[in-house]
Amino acid sequence: MRIISGSLKGRRFSPPKSFSARPTTDIARESLFNVLNNRIDFDDLSVLDLFGGTGSISYEFASRGCEAITTVELNFKHFSYIKSMVKEFKLENAIGVIKADVFKFIKKCSFKYDLVFADPPFDLKDFETIPARFFENSLLKEDGVFILEHSDKMSFEDHPNFNEVKKYGKVHFSFFTDK
C-alpha cells in the first residue's frame, strides 16, 4: 500500500499478512481524495477516522496537511500497527490513535469534527444501522460531513441525512450531513 498524495506521497506501508482488516484500495482512496480536494481545506480540518484498520485514511489526511486526526480502532494488532506507522511517518503531532470500540467511543465523545470517515468491516453485524447510530450522537460541526465506506450491496439513499454516493467498482462512499 502507498500514500497517494501530499508530503508523504509514495511512502509505502505493508500490514502483516495476518492482518484481518480490509483496507480501502489505492484506487478508491485516490478517487475519494480527489473528490475531497475540491471541497475542503485540509489544513484546518478536524477528522475522526472510525474503524482505523491499517490507518491508510488517517495517513492520507495527515499527508495533505491535516493536523487534527483521531483514529479509533478496537483490534489490538491493528491499533499497534497504526501507532507504529504514525511513529515511522513522524505524524505523532497530527494523528492520535485510540484503542476503543467505535460505538462506545461515539456515545462518550463530546468533541465535534469537520469530517468523520467510517470504514467498518463489510460483514459487521447491523452494518446498516451505522448512520443512525452515528447521528444519534451529534459528532459533526456545522457543515461537517460523515462518509461511510460500504459495499455495492448496500444503499443508504433513504437515510434522512444522506447526500450522495460515490461509486468506485464494488466500493461505495456514502456522504451524509447533519441536516
Secondary structure, DSSP 8 states (H G I E B T S, - for coil): -B--SSTTTT-B----TT-------HHHHHHHHHHHHTT--GGG-EEEEES-TTSHHHHHHHHTT--EEEEEE--HHHHHHHHHHHHHTT-TTTEEEEES-HHHHHHH----EEEEEE---TT-TTGGGHHHHHHTT--EEEEEEEEEEEETT---TTSTTEEEEEEETTEEEEEEE--
